[in-house]
Amino acid sequence: MNKFRIVFLILIGLLLSVQVQAGGKAWVLEIKGAIGPATSDYLKRGLEKARNEGVSLIVLKMDTPGGLDLAMREMIQAIIASPIPVVTYVAPSGARAASAGTYILYASHVAAMAPGTNLGAATPVQIGGFGFPSDESSDSKKDDKETVQDKIAKSTGDTMTHKMVNDAEAYLRSLAQMHERNQEWAAEAVRESASLSAVDALEKGVIDLIADDIAQLLKSINLRAVKVLGQEHRLETKDLSLQTYQPDWRNRLLSVITNPNVAYILMLLGIYGLFFELYNPGSVLPGVIGGISLLLALFAFQVLPVNYAGIALILLGIAFMVGEAFAPSFGALGMGGLFAFVIGSVILIDTDTPDYMISRPLIGGISLISLFFFIWVIGALMKIRSRPIISGREEMLGSVGKCLSNDAEQLQVYVHSETWNAQASTPIALEQRVKVVAIDGLTLKVEPVNVN
């Protein structure tokens, strides 16, 4: 009887544990906007924390036009290595998983889309990132059949383009093979920038399902079998509680400083701050602000696709402009420095992804400020050089001093901190103020200054 009771209690405990497991947690991670270092950090930290918290499912709600290649690959590696199933859900209606988003969708254990969404246009534009989908259309059926790779090859003959396109196609095909999704369309998305609506994607086997919201999504994938780390795993999503994972302060800071415009401004603040500190030692504040700004900029450039030739041109341009201020060359150094500064700023970030390019108006504004500054410096120098030279004899004329001795034999005055022999046409009292009106050798000709 006691044995039966023990077995009964064990069975009850097992049933309760199964119910608790079935009623686990699902975390929602939201990605909106271009994919970059902050996005990758957000996903990786979210997956790590979810594993520690015992989360049963990750829903990656995504709306992205594309992003950086390195960040995308880091996210895909994190998804593939995750022991927790990841469901990527393109939502809300009107959202898209373009370019890099298509790769992430293919890499997920479950790929889902909301009605009215789209994916595709996965052609790599440049080494730094996956560009946004183009709005250009072909003029003929012949052009429609021609792949993006062929068009680029005809116009540029760039071998690197072939390598990038082939690598991207193989990468997306391998992700499709991993989860048994449409491989042929994956190749079209890369070579021809093909795109699909949610309905067409479901028909072609690119995604697994269409869901109006997350609640319907969880209901639809309940008991679905997926492969996690090479092992079959059956999803139990019926009683999962939903919780949105918010980015922490570290991720928010990373998101701000990895904005190319912010990183660019931080770099300039750092350079100018250190320059002013070296020019005027002991100011402290410019050095502190410059040092902190420069370190933050260097950290941002570490995770961004930076062209170091751009940094070199910016530094050279600033050096030339500073040189113009200290060794005037009538604009040669200043204009040369301004030109180098603008070119360096334009090529600083090595990507064609719009959200990760430095704003052209920002570059133009800073360049105009620099231009006006050096116009002012050159104008001031021209005024100084156009003035007559005032030194020696010319400087003494009109100077005011006082009478030190009015002896009949010798008149002496004190002018410019020196004692001079003087002559006067009228009597001068002792200590009376006098004005220099002429110079005869080493003798000053003076006249009394009217006190009134």
DOROLUM-132579 format. One record per residue (C-alpha): x, y, z; residue number from 1. Coordinates in nm, 3 decimals. Example, Ala and Ser with C-alpha at 12.3 -4.5 7.8 and 13.67 -1.06 7.14 Angstrom:
<sites>
SITE	c1	c2	c3	seq
SITE	1.230	-0.450	0.780	1 .
SITE	1.367	-0.106	0.714	2 .
</sites>
This chain:
<sites>
SITE	c1	c2	c3	seq
SITE	0.000	0.000	0.000	1 .
SITE	0.282	0.237	0.090	2 .
SITE	0.462	0.153	-0.233	3 .
SITE	0.147	0.226	-0.432	4 .
SITE	0.112	0.563	-0.256	5 .
SITE	0.475	0.654	-0.333	6 .
SITE	0.433	0.563	-0.701	7 .
SITE	0.109	0.764	-0.714	8 .
SITE	0.280	1.073	-0.566	9 .
SITE	0.567	1.042	-0.813	10 .
SITE	0.323	1.027	-1.105	11 .
SITE	0.137	1.332	-0.974	12 .
SITE	0.468	1.520	-0.947	13 .
SITE	0.562	1.429	-1.303	14 .
SITE	0.225	1.546	-1.432	15 .
SITE	0.261	1.875	-1.248	16 .
SITE	0.613	1.926	-1.387	17 .
SITE	0.485	1.862	-1.740	18 .
SITE	0.209	2.119	-1.687	19 .
SITE	0.459	2.371	-1.554	20 .
SITE	0.685	2.308	-1.853	21 .
SITE	0.394	2.342	-2.093	22 .
SITE	0.299	2.669	-1.929	23 .
SITE	0.648	2.820	-1.976	24 .
SITE	0.758	3.156	-2.106	25 .
SITE	0.803	3.298	-2.454	26 .
SITE	1.008	3.610	-2.506	27 .
SITE	0.940	3.860	-2.784	28 .
SITE	1.245	4.043	-2.921	29 .
SITE	1.161	4.335	-3.148	30 .
SITE	1.386	4.449	-3.432	31 .
SITE	1.278	4.759	-3.620	32 .
SITE	1.505	4.944	-3.858	33 .
SITE	1.843	4.874	-4.013	34 .
SITE	2.047	4.583	-3.877	35 .
SITE	2.375	4.685	-3.720	36 .
SITE	2.605	4.623	-3.422	37 .
SITE	2.342	4.727	-3.166	38 .
SITE	2.085	4.491	-3.322	39 .
SITE	2.329	4.201	-3.312	40 .
SITE	2.419	4.275	-2.950	41 .
SITE	2.049	4.295	-2.857	42 .
SITE	1.973	3.953	-3.007	43 .
SITE	2.281	3.778	-2.866	44 .
SITE	2.230	3.914	-2.514	45 .
SITE	1.858	3.835	-2.534	46 .
SITE	1.924	3.472	-2.633	47 .
SITE	2.183	3.432	-2.357	48 .
SITE	1.956	3.577	-2.091	49 .
SITE	1.661	3.370	-2.216	50 .
SITE	1.865	3.053	-2.178	51 .
SITE	1.952	3.148	-1.820	52 .
SITE	1.588	3.230	-1.743	53 .
SITE	1.459	2.899	-1.878	54 .
SITE	1.257	3.054	-2.162	55 .
SITE	1.090	2.799	-2.391	56 .
SITE	1.057	3.003	-2.712	57 .
SITE	1.192	3.320	-2.873	58 .
SITE	0.972	3.521	-3.109	59 .
SITE	1.180	3.762	-3.317	60 .
SITE	0.938	4.027	-3.441	61 .
SITE	1.113	4.195	-3.732	62 .
SITE	1.068	4.488	-3.967	63 .
SITE	1.394	4.575	-4.144	64 .
SITE	1.508	4.716	-4.479	65 .
SITE	1.850	4.550	-4.451	66 .
SITE	2.176	4.623	-4.278	67 .
SITE	2.539	4.536	-4.226	68 .
SITE	2.670	4.199	-4.338	69 .
SITE	2.886	4.137	-4.029	70 .
SITE	2.601	4.210	-3.787	71 .
SITE	2.364	3.988	-3.990	72 .
SITE	2.603	3.693	-3.983	73 .
SITE	2.657	3.730	-3.608	74 .
SITE	2.280	3.719	-3.556	75 .
SITE	2.241	3.412	-3.777	76 .
SITE	2.519	3.230	-3.593	77 .
SITE	2.351	3.310	-3.262	78 .
SITE	2.016	3.177	-3.389	79 .
SITE	2.168	2.854	-3.524	80 .
SITE	2.362	2.795	-3.200	81 .
SITE	2.062	2.870	-2.978	82 .
SITE	1.919	2.577	-2.776	83 .
SITE	1.592	2.773	-2.767	84 .
SITE	1.376	2.762	-3.084	85 .
SITE	1.362	3.099	-3.260	86 .
SITE	1.050	3.199	-3.452	87 .
SITE	1.106	3.498	-3.679	88 .
SITE	0.782	3.684	-3.742	89 .
SITE	0.773	3.966	-3.999	90 .
SITE	0.515	4.204	-3.858	91 .
SITE	0.306	4.417	-3.837	92 .
SITE	0.124	4.438	-4.169	93 .
SITE	0.325	4.662	-4.400	94 .
SITE	0.657	4.548	-4.254	95 .
SITE	0.933	4.383	-4.456	96 .
SITE	1.228	4.150	-4.420	97 .
SITE	1.434	4.286	-4.706	98 .
SITE	1.796	4.210	-4.783	99 .
SITE	1.966	4.101	-4.457	100 .
SITE	1.623	4.034	-4.306	101 .
SITE	1.565	3.760	-4.564	102 .
SITE	1.875	3.574	-4.446	103 .
SITE	1.765	3.595	-4.083	104 .
SITE	1.419	3.469	-4.177	105 .
SITE	1.571	3.171	-4.359	106 .
SITE	1.798	3.092	-4.061	107 .
SITE	1.514	3.076	-3.808	108 .
SITE	1.359	2.753	-3.685	109 .
SITE	1.016	2.883	-3.787	110 .
SITE	0.961	3.154	-4.050	111 .
SITE	0.632	3.342	-4.030	112 .
SITE	0.489	3.660	-4.178	113 .
SITE	0.188	3.880	-4.116	114 .
SITE	-0.051	3.955	-4.403	115 .
SITE	0.062	4.248	-4.617	116 .
SITE	0.434	4.198	-4.557	117 .
SITE	0.715	4.112	-4.797	118 .
SITE	1.070	3.976	-4.812	119 .
SITE	1.355	3.947	-5.061	120 .
SITE	1.599	4.173	-5.248	121 .
SITE	1.894	3.992	-5.093	122 .
SITE	2.165	4.102	-5.336	123 .
SITE	2.481	4.220	-5.156	124 .
SITE	2.562	4.575	-5.263	125 .
SITE	2.904	4.611	-5.105	126 .
SITE	3.142	4.436	-4.868	127 .
SITE	3.023	4.650	-4.578	128 .
SITE	2.658	4.564	-4.596	129 .
SITE	2.345	4.451	-4.776	130 .
SITE	2.182	4.743	-4.950	131 .
SITE	1.818	4.837	-4.950	132 .
SITE	1.593	4.705	-5.228	133 .
SITE	1.607	4.902	-5.547	134 .
SITE	1.304	5.063	-5.710	135 .
SITE	1.452	5.038	-6.059	136 .
SITE	1.262	4.829	-6.314	137 .
SITE	1.372	4.673	-6.642	138 .
SITE	1.283	4.827	-6.975	139 .
SITE	1.235	4.500	-7.161	140 .
SITE	1.176	4.131	-7.111	141 .
SITE	1.537	4.070	-7.200	142 .
SITE	1.648	4.291	-6.914	143 .
SITE	1.408	4.108	-6.680	144 .
SITE	1.583	3.780	-6.754	145 .
SITE	1.925	3.930	-6.697	146 .
SITE	2.055	3.882	-6.345	147 .
SITE	2.187	4.158	-6.126	148 .
SITE	2.525	3.988	-6.130	149 .
SITE	2.535	3.992	-6.513	150 .
SITE	2.436	4.359	-6.530	151 .
SITE	2.705	4.462	-6.285	152 .
SITE	2.962	4.241	-6.455	153 .
SITE	2.888	4.401	-6.793	154 .
SITE	2.920	4.753	-6.659	155 .
SITE	3.220	4.711	-6.432	156 .
SITE	3.374	4.370	-6.485	157 .
SITE	3.441	4.361	-6.115	158 .
SITE	3.560	4.019	-5.998	159 .
SITE	3.485	4.111	-5.639	160 .
SITE	3.117	4.145	-5.730	161 .
SITE	3.108	3.786	-5.856	162 .
SITE	3.267	3.667	-5.535	163 .
SITE	3.021	3.856	-5.316	164 .
SITE	2.715	3.739	-5.509	165 .
SITE	2.829	3.376	-5.523	166 .
SITE	2.914	3.376	-5.154	167 .
SITE	2.578	3.528	-5.062	168 .
SITE	2.389	3.279	-5.280	169 .
SITE	2.570	2.981	-5.127	170 .
SITE	2.507	3.118	-4.778	171 .
SITE	2.133	3.161	-4.832	172 .
SITE	2.107	2.820	-5.002	173 .
SITE	2.275	2.654	-4.703	174 .
SITE	2.025	2.817	-4.468	175 .
SITE	1.740	2.698	-4.691	176 .
SITE	1.877	2.343	-4.686	177 .
SITE	1.904	2.350	-4.308	178 .
SITE	1.530	2.410	-4.264	179 .
SITE	1.408	2.254	-4.592	180 .
SITE	1.293	2.577	-4.752	181 .
SITE	1.286	2.685	-5.116	182 .
SITE	1.646	2.693	-5.242	183 .
SITE	1.572	2.805	-5.598	184 .
SITE	1.396	3.119	-5.488	185 .
SITE	1.683	3.188	-5.246	186 .
SITE	1.915	3.201	-5.547	187 .
SITE	1.675	3.435	-5.729	188 .
SITE	1.661	3.666	-5.426	189 .
SITE	2.039	3.701	-5.438	190 .
SITE	2.107	3.707	-5.813	191 .
SITE	1.796	3.893	-5.933	192 .
SITE	1.692	4.082	-5.619	193 .
SITE	1.360	3.894	-5.631	194 .
SITE	1.095	3.980	-5.371	195 .
SITE	0.778	3.804	-5.255	196 .
SITE	0.462	3.894	-5.071	197 .
SITE	0.364	3.690	-4.766	198 .
SITE	0.107	3.487	-4.963	199 .
SITE	0.350	3.409	-5.246	200 .
SITE	0.624	3.322	-4.998	201 .
SITE	0.394	3.068	-4.833	202 .
SITE	0.296	2.916	-5.168	203 .
SITE	0.661	2.880	-5.274	204 .
SITE	0.768	2.723	-4.946	205 .
SITE	0.988	3.014	-4.843	206 .
SITE	0.808	3.059	-4.509	207 .
SITE	0.614	2.821	-4.287	208 .
SITE	0.294	3.013	-4.215	209 .
SITE	0.104	3.342	-4.214	210 .
SITE	-0.038	3.472	-3.885	211 .
SITE	-0.238	3.785	-3.803	212 .
SITE	-0.073	3.833	-3.463	213 .
SITE	0.157	3.661	-3.214	214 .
SITE	-0.132	3.487	-3.037	215 .
SITE	-0.241	3.321	-3.362	216 .
SITE	0.123	3.246	-3.440	217 .
SITE	0.173	3.055	-3.114	218 .
SITE	-0.152	2.870	-3.168	219 .
SITE	-0.053	2.769	-3.522	220 .
SITE	0.292	2.634	-3.436	221 .
SITE	0.180	2.430	-3.134	222 .
SITE	0.318	2.072	-3.158	223 .
SITE	0.516	2.163	-3.472	224 .
SITE	0.841	1.967	-3.508	225 .
SITE	1.157	2.171	-3.568	226 .
SITE	1.529	2.095	-3.567	227 .
SITE	1.724	2.257	-3.285	228 .
SITE	2.100	2.194	-3.280	229 .
SITE	2.046	1.900	-3.515	230 .
SITE	1.786	1.732	-3.293	231 .
SITE	1.413	1.718	-3.353	232 .
SITE	1.220	1.931	-3.107	233 .
SITE	0.841	1.955	-3.074	234 .
SITE	0.710	2.298	-2.985	235 .
SITE	0.457	2.330	-2.703	236 .
SITE	0.321	2.681	-2.731	237 .
SITE	-0.039	2.645	-2.617	238 .
SITE	-0.003	2.791	-2.268	239 .
SITE	0.309	3.003	-2.306	240 .
SITE	0.311	3.342	-2.134	241 .
SITE	0.445	3.627	-2.348	242 .
SITE	0.704	3.878	-2.229	243 .
SITE	0.881	4.147	-2.433	244 .
SITE	1.256	4.166	-2.379	245 .
SITE	1.364	4.529	-2.365	246 .
SITE	1.718	4.643	-2.451	247 .
SITE	1.929	4.738	-2.148	248 .
SITE	2.128	5.062	-2.100	249 .
SITE	2.438	4.909	-2.258	250 .
SITE	2.251	4.825	-2.577	251 .
SITE	2.087	5.168	-2.586	252 .
SITE	2.428	5.334	-2.551	253 .
SITE	2.569	5.110	-2.824	254 .
SITE	2.274	5.198	-3.047	255 .
SITE	2.345	5.570	-3.004	256 .
SITE	2.722	5.574	-3.049	257 .
SITE	2.721	5.330	-3.343	258 .
SITE	2.504	5.573	-3.535	259 .
SITE	2.759	5.688	-3.797	260 .
SITE	2.657	6.053	-3.757	261 .
SITE	2.708	6.038	-3.380	262 .
SITE	3.039	5.852	-3.415	263 .
SITE	3.153	6.113	-3.669	264 .
SITE	3.067	6.403	-3.436	265 .
SITE	3.234	6.227	-3.141	266 .
SITE	3.552	6.184	-3.345	267 .
SITE	3.562	6.554	-3.434	268 .
SITE	3.490	6.656	-3.074	269 .
SITE	3.773	6.432	-2.962	270 .
SITE	4.024	6.569	-3.211	271 .
SITE	3.939	6.935	-3.152	272 .
SITE	3.915	6.887	-2.775	273 .
SITE	4.265	6.739	-2.756	274 .
SITE	4.398	7.008	-2.991	275 .
SITE	4.267	7.292	-2.773	276 .
SITE	4.402	7.121	-2.462	277 .
SITE	4.750	7.093	-2.618	278 .
SITE	4.733	7.452	-2.745	279 .
SITE	4.629	7.585	-2.405	280 .
SITE	4.756	7.340	-2.139	281 .
SITE	4.572	7.344	-1.810	282 .
SITE	4.225	7.409	-1.951	283 .
SITE	4.131	7.051	-1.846	284 .
SITE	3.771	7.061	-1.974	285 .
SITE	3.854	7.043	-2.349	286 .
SITE	4.096	6.759	-2.280	287 .
SITE	3.842	6.563	-2.072	288 .
SITE	3.563	6.606	-2.328	289 .
SITE	3.801	6.533	-2.615	290 .
SITE	3.945	6.219	-2.455	291 .
SITE	3.605	6.069	-2.369	292 .
SITE	3.460	6.156	-2.711	293 .
SITE	3.757	6.010	-2.895	294 .
SITE	3.745	5.682	-2.699	295 .
SITE	3.371	5.645	-2.768	296 .
SITE	3.431	5.718	-3.137	297 .
SITE	3.709	5.458	-3.155	298 .
SITE	3.479	5.200	-2.994	299 .
SITE	3.207	5.279	-3.248	300 .
SITE	3.453	5.255	-3.538	301 .
SITE	3.563	4.915	-3.408	302 .
SITE	3.220	4.766	-3.483	303 .
SITE	3.135	4.976	-3.791	304 .
SITE	3.270	4.915	-4.144	305 .
SITE	3.519	5.201	-4.135	306 .
SITE	3.742	5.305	-4.424	307 .
SITE	4.072	5.399	-4.259	308 .
SITE	4.172	5.605	-4.561	309 .
SITE	3.875	5.826	-4.470	310 .
SITE	4.007	5.872	-4.115	311 .
SITE	4.353	5.955	-4.251	312 .
SITE	4.207	6.217	-4.489	313 .
SITE	4.004	6.375	-4.209	314 .
SITE	4.311	6.399	-3.984	315 .
SITE	4.518	6.538	-4.272	316 .
SITE	4.248	6.793	-4.350	317 .
SITE	4.229	6.909	-3.988	318 .
SITE	4.610	6.933	-3.974	319 .
SITE	4.614	7.150	-4.288	320 .
SITE	4.339	7.376	-4.155	321 .
SITE	4.517	7.417	-3.822	322 .
SITE	4.837	7.487	-4.014	323 .
SITE	4.657	7.765	-4.202	324 .
SITE	4.575	7.932	-3.871	325 .
SITE	4.935	7.917	-3.744	326 .
SITE	5.131	7.951	-4.069	327 .
SITE	4.910	8.151	-4.307	328 .
SITE	4.943	8.054	-4.673	329 .
SITE	4.666	8.278	-4.810	330 .
SITE	4.418	7.988	-4.827	331 .
SITE	4.628	7.712	-4.984	332 .
SITE	4.650	7.500	-4.670	333 .
SITE	4.298	7.589	-4.560	334 .
SITE	4.124	7.498	-4.885	335 .
SITE	4.337	7.186	-4.929	336 .
SITE	4.252	7.081	-4.576	337 .
SITE	3.883	7.147	-4.634	338 .
SITE	3.886	6.936	-4.951	339 .
SITE	4.062	6.646	-4.773	340 .
SITE	3.820	6.679	-4.480	341 .
SITE	3.511	6.654	-4.703	342 .
SITE	3.642	6.359	-4.907	343 .
SITE	3.745	6.174	-4.590	344 .
SITE	3.404	6.232	-4.432	345 .
SITE	3.221	6.100	-4.739	346 .
SITE	3.422	5.776	-4.762	347 .
SITE	3.459	5.723	-4.385	348 .
SITE	3.188	5.455	-4.353	349 .
SITE	3.247	5.175	-4.605	350 .
SITE	2.890	5.071	-4.689	351 .
SITE	2.605	5.157	-4.925	352 .
SITE	2.340	5.092	-4.659	353 .
SITE	2.167	5.431	-4.618	354 .
SITE	2.112	5.403	-4.243	355 .
SITE	2.484	5.345	-4.192	356 .
SITE	2.616	5.629	-4.405	357 .
SITE	2.712	5.969	-4.265	358 .
SITE	2.448	6.228	-4.344	359 .
SITE	2.550	6.444	-4.638	360 .
SITE	2.384	6.756	-4.486	361 .
SITE	2.589	6.699	-4.168	362 .
SITE	2.912	6.681	-4.369	363 .
SITE	2.808	6.988	-4.566	364 .
SITE	2.722	7.183	-4.251	365 .
SITE	3.050	7.108	-4.075	366 .
SITE	3.243	7.181	-4.395	367 .
SITE	3.069	7.518	-4.439	368 .
SITE	3.143	7.611	-4.078	369 .
SITE	3.509	7.525	-4.138	370 .
SITE	3.507	7.724	-4.464	371 .
SITE	3.358	8.036	-4.302	372 .
SITE	3.602	8.005	-4.014	373 .
SITE	3.903	8.002	-4.244	374 .
SITE	3.762	8.283	-4.457	375 .
SITE	3.741	8.485	-4.137	376 .
SITE	4.098	8.389	-4.040	377 .
SITE	4.234	8.481	-4.384	378 .
SITE	4.039	8.810	-4.384	379 .
SITE	4.178	8.902	-4.045	380 .
SITE	4.532	8.820	-4.161	381 .
SITE	4.490	9.029	-4.476	382 .
SITE	4.379	9.329	-4.269	383 .
SITE	4.677	9.290	-4.040	384 .
SITE	4.920	9.265	-4.333	385 .
SITE	4.768	9.569	-4.507	386 .
SITE	4.832	9.796	-4.208	387 .
SITE	5.143	10.015	-4.213	388 .
SITE	5.436	9.888	-4.009	389 .
SITE	5.455	10.066	-3.677	390 .
SITE	5.786	10.012	-3.499	391 .
SITE	6.098	10.204	-3.392	392 .
SITE	6.088	10.570	-3.505	393 .
SITE	5.725	10.555	-3.624	394 .
SITE	5.613	10.409	-3.296	395 .
SITE	5.771	10.698	-3.096	396 .
SITE	5.584	10.972	-3.281	397 .
SITE	5.280	11.077	-3.083	398 .
SITE	5.391	10.893	-2.770	399 .
SITE	5.326	11.063	-2.437	400 .
SITE	5.574	11.079	-2.149	401 .
SITE	5.674	11.313	-1.867	402 .
SITE	5.949	11.562	-1.797	403 .
SITE	6.226	11.434	-1.569	404 .
SITE	6.462	11.733	-1.581	405 .
SITE	6.410	12.089	-1.710	406 .
SITE	6.759	12.225	-1.651	407 .
SITE	6.862	12.507	-1.878	408 .
SITE	7.146	12.301	-2.016	409 .
SITE	6.957	11.976	-2.079	410 .
SITE	6.589	11.875	-2.099	411 .
SITE	6.519	11.508	-2.026	412 .
SITE	6.191	11.320	-2.069	413 .
SITE	6.072	10.970	-1.984	414 .
SITE	5.900	10.798	-2.279	415 .
SITE	5.838	10.426	-2.343	416 .
SITE	6.013	10.328	-2.020	417 .
SITE	6.332	10.504	-2.134	418 .
SITE	6.503	10.837	-2.056	419 .
SITE	6.560	11.058	-2.361	420 .
SITE	6.726	11.392	-2.426	421 .
SITE	6.466	11.635	-2.552	422 .
SITE	6.411	11.980	-2.699	423 .
SITE	6.104	12.199	-2.660	424 .
SITE	5.999	12.530	-2.814	425 .
SITE	5.815	12.633	-2.498	426 .
SITE	5.908	12.601	-2.130	427 .
SITE	5.812	12.272	-1.968	428 .
SITE	5.758	12.222	-1.597	429 .
SITE	5.902	11.932	-1.400	430 .
SITE	5.681	11.622	-1.412	431 .
SITE	5.468	11.784	-1.682	432 .
SITE	5.331	11.548	-1.948	433 .
SITE	5.482	11.587	-2.292	434 .
SITE	5.412	11.455	-2.640	435 .
SITE	5.673	11.352	-2.898	436 .
SITE	5.626	11.549	-3.221	437 .
SITE	5.956	11.477	-3.399	438 .
SITE	6.284	11.291	-3.369	439 .
SITE	6.628	11.433	-3.444	440 .
SITE	6.881	11.153	-3.411	441 .
SITE	6.871	11.055	-3.044	442 .
SITE	6.694	11.372	-2.937	443 .
SITE	6.319	11.397	-2.911	444 .
SITE	6.132	11.712	-2.995	445 .
SITE	5.842	11.748	-2.757	446 .
SITE	5.566	11.984	-2.666	447 .
SITE	5.363	12.007	-2.349	448 .
SITE	5.034	11.821	-2.334	449 .
SITE	4.736	12.039	-2.255	450 .
SITE	4.584	11.893	-1.940	451 .
SITE	4.240	12.025	-2.032	452 .
</sites>
